[in-house]
């Protein structure tokens, strides 16, 4: 396999950027939760969830489709980019009228609508920035991607902390996101045009039609994924109010922040797996099997740790006014390790041209999630939303596994379960009985977990050989 070093170098760049940006993003959300009253934080959380659902209609999978296609034929990058930019502009205009109508029909108060419009504008601009990411990633030059992400979060952190510390409120807080993304979009655009491609903007109805037709399976999958990812907050806002949204968001934002780990990994392997499909199936299966093992091995102890430390985590980060969120955090903790594996299954379906399978999987999962939320939220509020979130991720795993087995191959994942599970249980005993401060118990439990994995011989010769090749800069 000739790509271990390339994947590792791209992962290193992405890991650093994601770590910095996710830490700053999480710091912003925690600070906002503390500085804003619970109602205002709930309004922002609703606007964020609503906008992330709405903005998908302004992308329809174009960004994801471009990564795969440019990775396979870089000579057409400029043409792909120009067509995509113009199509996304038209979709963005149409989406604005859609969200205006939805917010008006649902009768949201003026402040909620203003915040939703601002956050939607931020999300739209981010979608165009992501178009630049598609170019960086398809050329496997993730260093540019990393630079943009870090720059965005540095600017955003400075602006939002200034706004919140001076008590300007939720509208000014939302406006900070828009101002930041305007600057970031312009920087990303200049990098694309100066380092990778020359702009080719020419609208062709046939080209636009072909682009949309090809990207729609990606887009619908993302639409459905966004629905089950964020619809709980939107439904909570209408059924139970913004205070419940804030309680759910405090727990959910924490686990979402941890998803940078599988996001980094799958972003790095996606163009590689796309290239291997149909050309080197042995290497493709090797990447898949090892990726499954590593993502599960990393995600499982995180779920155990969050579940056991939920009360302390909520208390330290949010204070006593969010104490009730600890129960929701304990529930969604188990969402984490399942999501780690689902990231891989989803990106694999894209890589092997089975995007219709992923679209179908996320479609039925979105319906399942909405039904569960309707059933649980009226009776259990944000706790019901947490239960629906966990159950939905389990359901998605089952459907994803069916499609990857059908279109790719059936991986016997049961063999991967015992050793990380035993190591996680040993780690859990340390957490329960050590009585140490959380700042000491977290690094100690990590050390115990990986020591247990080594003693259980969870890493085989292939794992060790792969690590040596990566570190030694050898061709794998």
C-alpha positions in Angstrom: 0.0 0.0 0.0 1.7 3.2 -1.3 -0.1 5.9 0.6 0.5 5.5 4.4 2.8 8.5 4.6 0.6 10.7 2.6 -2.4 9.9 4.7 -0.5 10.4 7.9 0.9 13.8 6.8 -2.5 15.0 5.8 -3.9 13.7 9.0 -1.2 15.5 11.0 -2.1 18.8 9.3 -5.9 18.2 9.8 -5.5 16.9 13.3 -3.6 20.0 14.5 -6.2 22.4 12.8 -9.2 20.4 14.0 -7.8 20.2 17.5 -7.2 23.9 17.7 -10.5 24.9 16.0 -12.7 22.4 18.0 -11.2 23.5 21.3 -11.8 27.2 20.4 -15.3 26.4 19.0 -16.1 24.5 22.2 -14.7 27.3 24.3 -17.0 29.8 22.5 -20.1 27.7 23.1 -19.3 27.2 26.7 -18.6 30.9 27.3 -21.8 31.8 25.4 -23.8 29.4 27.6 -22.3 31.0 30.7 -22.7 34.7 29.5 -26.1 34.5 27.8 -29.2 33.6 29.7 -30.6 30.2 29.1 -33.3 31.4 26.8 -30.9 33.3 24.6 -28.5 30.4 24.4 -31.4 28.2 23.4 -32.4 30.7 20.6 -28.8 30.5 19.2 -28.7 26.7 19.5 -32.0 26.5 17.6 -30.8 28.9 14.9 -27.6 26.9 14.5 -29.4 23.6 14.1 -32.1 25.1 11.8 -29.5 26.8 9.6 -27.3 23.7 9.3 -30.3 21.8 8.0 -31.4 24.6 5.7 -28.0 25.3 4.2 -27.7 21.7 2.9 -30.3 22.7 0.3 -27.8 25.3 -1.0 -25.1 22.6 -1.5 -26.9 19.4 -2.4 -23.7 17.4 -2.0 -21.8 19.4 -4.6 -18.7 19.9 -2.3 -18.4 16.2 -1.5 -19.0 15.2 -5.1 -16.2 17.5 -6.2 -13.6 15.9 -3.9 -14.1 12.5 -5.5 -14.2 13.8 -9.1 -11.3 16.2 -8.9 -9.2 13.5 -7.1 -9.8 11.3 -10.1 -9.2 13.9 -12.8 -7.4 17.1 -11.6 -7.3 18.6 -15.1 -11.0 19.4 -14.9 -10.7 21.1 -11.5 -11.2 24.7 -12.8 -14.3 23.7 -14.8 -15.8 21.8 -11.9 -15.2 24.7 -9.5 -16.6 27.4 -11.8 -19.8 25.4 -12.5 -20.3 24.5 -8.8 -19.8 28.1 -7.7 -22.5 29.4 -10.0 -25.0 26.6 -9.2 -24.5 27.0 -5.4 -25.2 30.8 -5.8 -28.5 30.1 -7.3 -29.3 27.5 -4.7 -28.4 29.9 -1.9 -30.9 32.5 -3.1 -33.6 29.9 -3.3 -32.8 28.6 0.2 -33.1 32.1 1.7 -36.7 32.3 0.5 -37.4 28.8 1.8 -36.2 29.6 5.4 -38.0 32.9 5.3 -41.2 31.1 4.6 -40.6 28.3 7.1 -39.8 30.7 10.0 -42.8 32.9 9.1 -45.2 29.9 8.9 -44.0 28.5 12.2 -44.6 31.8 13.9 -41.1 32.3 15.5 -40.7 35.6 17.4 -38.7 38.4 15.8 -35.5 37.9 17.7 -35.4 34.1 16.9 -35.9 35.0 13.2 -33.1 37.6 13.2 -30.7 35.2 14.8 -31.7 32.4 12.4 -31.1 34.7 9.4 -27.7 35.7 10.6 -26.6 32.2 11.4 -28.0 31.0 8.1 -25.9 33.6 6.3 -22.8 32.4 8.2 -23.7 28.8 7.2 -24.1 29.8 3.5 -20.7 31.5 3.5 -19.2 28.5 5.2 -20.6 26.3 2.4 -18.8 28.4 -0.2 -15.6 28.2 1.9 -16.1 24.4 1.9 -16.0 24.6 -1.9 -12.4 25.7 -1.5 -11.8 22.9 0.9 -12.9 20.5 -1.8 -10.1 21.7 -4.0 -7.5 21.4 -1.2 -8.7 18.0 -0.3 -8.9 16.6 -3.8 -5.3 17.7 -4.4 -4.5 16.1 -1.0 -3.1 19.4 0.2 -4.8 19.6 3.6 -2.3 22.1 4.9 -4.3 24.9 3.3 -7.4 23.5 4.8 -5.8 23.5 8.2 -4.6 27.1 7.8 -8.1 28.4 7.0 -9.7 26.5 9.9 -7.3 27.9 12.4 -7.5 31.5 11.1 -11.3 31.3 11.2 -11.4 30.2 14.8 -8.8 32.7 16.0 -10.8 35.6 14.5 -14.1 34.2 15.6 -12.9 33.6 19.2 -11.6 37.2 19.5 -14.8 38.7 18.1 -17.3 36.6 20.1 -15.4 36.9 23.4 -15.3 40.7 22.9 -19.1 40.8 22.1 -20.1 38.5 25.0 -17.8 40.0 27.6 -19.3 43.4 26.9 -22.9 42.2 27.1 -24.0 42.9 23.5 -26.3 39.9 23.4 -27.3 37.1 21.2 -27.8 39.1 18.0 -24.4 40.7 18.1 -22.9 37.3 19.0 -24.5 35.8 15.8 -23.3 38.7 13.7 -19.7 37.9 14.8 -20.0 34.6 12.9 -21.0 36.4 9.7 -18.2 38.9 9.8 -15.7 36.2 10.5 -16.9 34.0 7.6 -16.8 36.9 5.1 -13.1 37.3 5.8 -12.4 33.6 5.7 -14.3 33.1 2.4 -12.2 35.8 0.7 -8.9 34.3 2.0 -9.9 30.8 0.9 -10.9 32.1 -2.6 -7.6 33.8 -3.0 -5.7 30.6 -2.1 -7.6 28.5 -4.6 -7.1 30.9 -7.5 -3.4 31.7 -6.7 -2.2 28.2 -5.9 -4.4 25.6 -7.6 -6.7 26.7 -10.4 -7.5 29.7 -12.6 -11.2 30.7 -12.3 -13.4 29.5 -15.1 -16.9 30.9 -14.7 -19.3 30.1 -17.5 -22.8 29.0 -17.0 -24.1 26.2 -19.1 -27.5 24.8 -18.4 -26.4 21.3 -19.5 -23.4 21.4 -17.3 -25.4 22.7 -14.3 -28.0 19.9 -14.9 -25.3 17.3 -15.1 -23.6 18.6 -11.9 -26.8 18.6 -9.9 -27.9 15.2 -11.2 -24.5 13.7 -10.2 -24.4 15.4 -6.8 -28.0 14.9 -5.7 -27.4 11.4 -4.2 -24.6 13.1 -2.1 -26.8 16.0 -1.4 -29.9 14.0 -0.3 -27.7 11.9 2.0 -26.4 15.1 3.6 -29.9 16.5 3.9 -31.1 13.4 5.6 -28.0 13.3 7.8 -28.5 16.9 8.8 -32.1 16.2 9.6 -31.3 13.5 12.1 -28.3 15.4 13.3 -30.0 18.7 14.1 -33.8 18.2 14.0 -34.0 17.4 17.7 -33.1 21.0 18.6 -35.6 22.4 16.1 -38.4 20.1 17.4 -37.5 20.9 21.0 -37.8 24.6 20.4 -41.4 24.2 19.1 -42.6 21.5 21.5 -40.8 22.4 24.8 -39.2 25.8 24.3 -35.7 27.3 24.1 -34.7 26.5 27.6 -34.9 22.7 26.8 -32.9 23.4 23.6 -30.2 24.9 25.8 -30.2 21.9 28.2 -29.9 19.4 25.3 -27.4 21.6 23.4 -25.0 21.7 26.4 -24.7 17.9 26.3 -24.9 17.4 22.5 -22.4 20.2 21.7 -19.8 18.3 23.8 -20.1 15.0 21.9 -20.3 16.8 18.5 -17.0 18.5 19.4 -15.3 15.1 19.7 -16.3 14.1 16.2 -13.4 15.9 14.8 -11.4 12.6 15.3 -13.3 10.5 12.8 -13.8 13.6 10.6 -10.1 14.1 10.3 -9.4 10.5 9.5 -12.1 10.0 7.0 -11.3 13.3 5.2 -7.7 12.0 4.8 -8.6 8.6 3.5 -11.6 9.5 1.3 -9.7 10.7 -1.8 -7.3 7.7 -1.4 -10.1 5.2 -1.2 -11.8 6.9 -4.2 -8.6 6.4 -6.2 -8.2 2.7 -5.2 -11.8 1.8 -6.1 -11.8 -0.4 -9.2 -8.0 -0.3 -9.4 -6.6 -1.9 -6.3 -9.3 -3.6 -4.3 -6.8 -5.4 -2.0 -5.5 -2.0 -0.7 -9.0 -0.6 -0.5 -10.1 -3.4 1.8 -6.9 -3.1 3.8 -7.6 0.6 4.5 -11.2 -0.2 5.4 -10.4 -3.0 7.8 -7.6 -1.1 9.6 -9.7 2.1 9.7 -12.6 0.3 11.3 -10.3 -1.2 14.0 -8.7 2.1 14.8 -11.8 4.2 14.9 -13.6 1.7 17.2 -10.6 1.4 19.4 -10.4 5.1 19.9 -14.2 5.8 20.2 -15.1 3.1 22.7 -13.1 4.4 25.7 -14.3 8.0 25.0 -17.9 6.8 25.4 -17.1 5.0 28.6 -15.2 8.0 30.0 -17.9 10.5 29.2 -20.6 8.3 30.7 -18.7 7.9 34.0 -17.6 11.5 34.2 -20.7 13.3 32.9 -21.7 15.0 36.1 -18.2 16.4 36.7 -17.9 17.5 33.0 -21.2 19.4 33.0 -20.4 21.1 36.4 -17.0 22.2 35.4 -17.9 23.5 31.9 -21.4 25.0 32.4 -22.0 25.4 36.1 -24.9 24.4 38.3 -27.7 25.9 36.0 -27.0 23.1 33.5 -26.8 20.3 36.1 -29.8 18.5 34.5 -27.8 18.2 31.2 -25.7 15.5 32.8 -28.3 12.8 32.2 -28.6 13.7 28.5 -24.8 13.6 28.3 -24.7 10.1 29.8 -27.1 9.0 27.1 -25.4 10.6 24.1 -22.0 9.4 25.4 -22.8 6.0 23.7 -23.5 7.8 20.5 -19.8 8.6 20.2 -18.1 5.3 19.4 -21.0 4.3 17.1 -20.6 7.6 15.2 -16.9 7.0 14.8 -17.5 3.8 12.9 -20.5 5.3 11.0 -18.2 8.0 9.6 -16.1 5.3 8.0 -19.1 3.4 6.6 -20.6 6.5 5.1 -17.3 7.6 3.4 -16.7 4.1 2.1 -20.1 4.1 0.3 -19.1 7.4 -1.4 -15.7 6.0 -2.4 -17.1 2.9 -4.1 -19.7 4.9 -6.1 -22.5 3.6 -3.8 -23.8 7.1 -2.9 -27.4 5.9 -3.6 -27.0 3.4 -0.8 -25.8 6.1 1.6 -28.7 8.3 0.5 -31.2 5.6 1.2 -29.6 4.7 4.5 -29.8 8.3 5.7 -33.2 8.8 4.3 -34.8 6.0 6.3 -32.7 7.1 9.3 -34.0 10.6 9.2 -37.6 9.4 9.1 -36.9 7.1 12.0 -35.4 10.0 14.0 -38.3 12.3 13.4 -40.8 9.6 14.5 -38.8 9.0 17.7 -38.6 12.7 18.5 -42.3 13.1 18.0 -42.9 10.1 20.3 -40.4 11.0 23.1 -39.9 14.8 23.2 -43.5 15.7 24.4 -43.1 13.3 27.4 -39.4 13.4 28.2 -38.2 16.8 26.7 -34.5 17.0 26.1 -33.9 13.6 27.7 -36.2 12.2 25.0 -34.2 14.0 22.4 -31.0 12.4 23.7 -32.6 8.9 23.7 -33.7 9.5 20.1 -30.2 10.6 19.1 -28.6 7.4 20.4 -31.3 5.1 19.0 -31.0 6.8 15.6 -27.2 6.3 15.4 -27.6 2.6 16.2 -30.3 2.3 13.5 -28.0 4.1 11.0 -25.2 1.7 11.8 -27.4 -1.3 11.0 -28.5 0.2 7.7 -25.0 1.3 6.7 -23.6 -2.1 7.5 -26.2 -3.7 5.3 -25.2 -1.5 2.3 -21.4 -1.8 2.8 -21.8 -5.6 3.0 -24.0 -5.5 -0.2 -21.8 -3.2 -2.3 -18.4 -3.8 -0.9 -17.8 -6.7 1.4 -19.1 -8.1 4.7 -16.5 -7.3 7.5 -16.7 -9.5 10.5 -16.5 -6.7 13.1 -17.2 -9.0 16.0 -13.6 -10.1 16.2 -12.6 -6.4 16.8 -14.9 -6.0 19.9 -13.4 -8.0 22.8 -10.0 -6.5 23.4 -10.9 -2.8 23.3 -14.0 -3.6 25.4 -12.0 -5.4 28.1 -9.5 -2.5 28.1 -12.3 0.0 28.5 -13.8 -1.9 31.4 -10.4 -1.9 33.1 -10.1 1.8 32.5 -13.6 2.3 34.0 -12.6 0.6 37.2 -9.8 3.1 37.6 -12.2 6.0 37.0 -14.7 4.7 39.5 -12.4 3.8 42.3 -9.5 6.2 42.0 -11.3 9.2 43.6 -8.9 11.5 41.7 -9.7 15.0 40.3 -11.0 14.8 36.8 -7.9 16.6 35.4 -5.8 13.8 36.7 -8.1 10.9 36.0 -8.5 11.6 32.3 -4.8 11.2 31.4 -4.4 8.4 33.8 -7.4 6.5 32.4 -6.0 7.0 28.8 -2.6 5.5 30.0 -4.4 2.6 31.6 -6.5 1.9 28.5 -3.6 1.9 26.0 -1.4 -0.2 28.4 -4.3 -2.7 28.6 -4.5 -2.8 24.8 -0.8 -3.6 24.6 -1.0 -6.3 27.2 -4.0 -7.8 25.5 -2.0 -7.7 22.2 -4.6 -5.7 20.4 -2.1 -4.5 17.8 -1.0 -7.2 15.3 2.1 -7.3 13.1 0.4 -5.3 10.4 -0.5 -2.5 12.8 3.1 -2.3 14.0 4.6 -2.5 10.5 2.2 0.2 9.3 3.2 2.5 12.2 6.9 2.0 11.5 6.4 2.8 7.8 4.5 6.0 8.7 7.1 7.2 11.2 10.0 6.1 9.1 8.6 7.9 6.0 8.7 4.7 4.0 6.5 3.7 1.2 3.9 1.3 2.6 
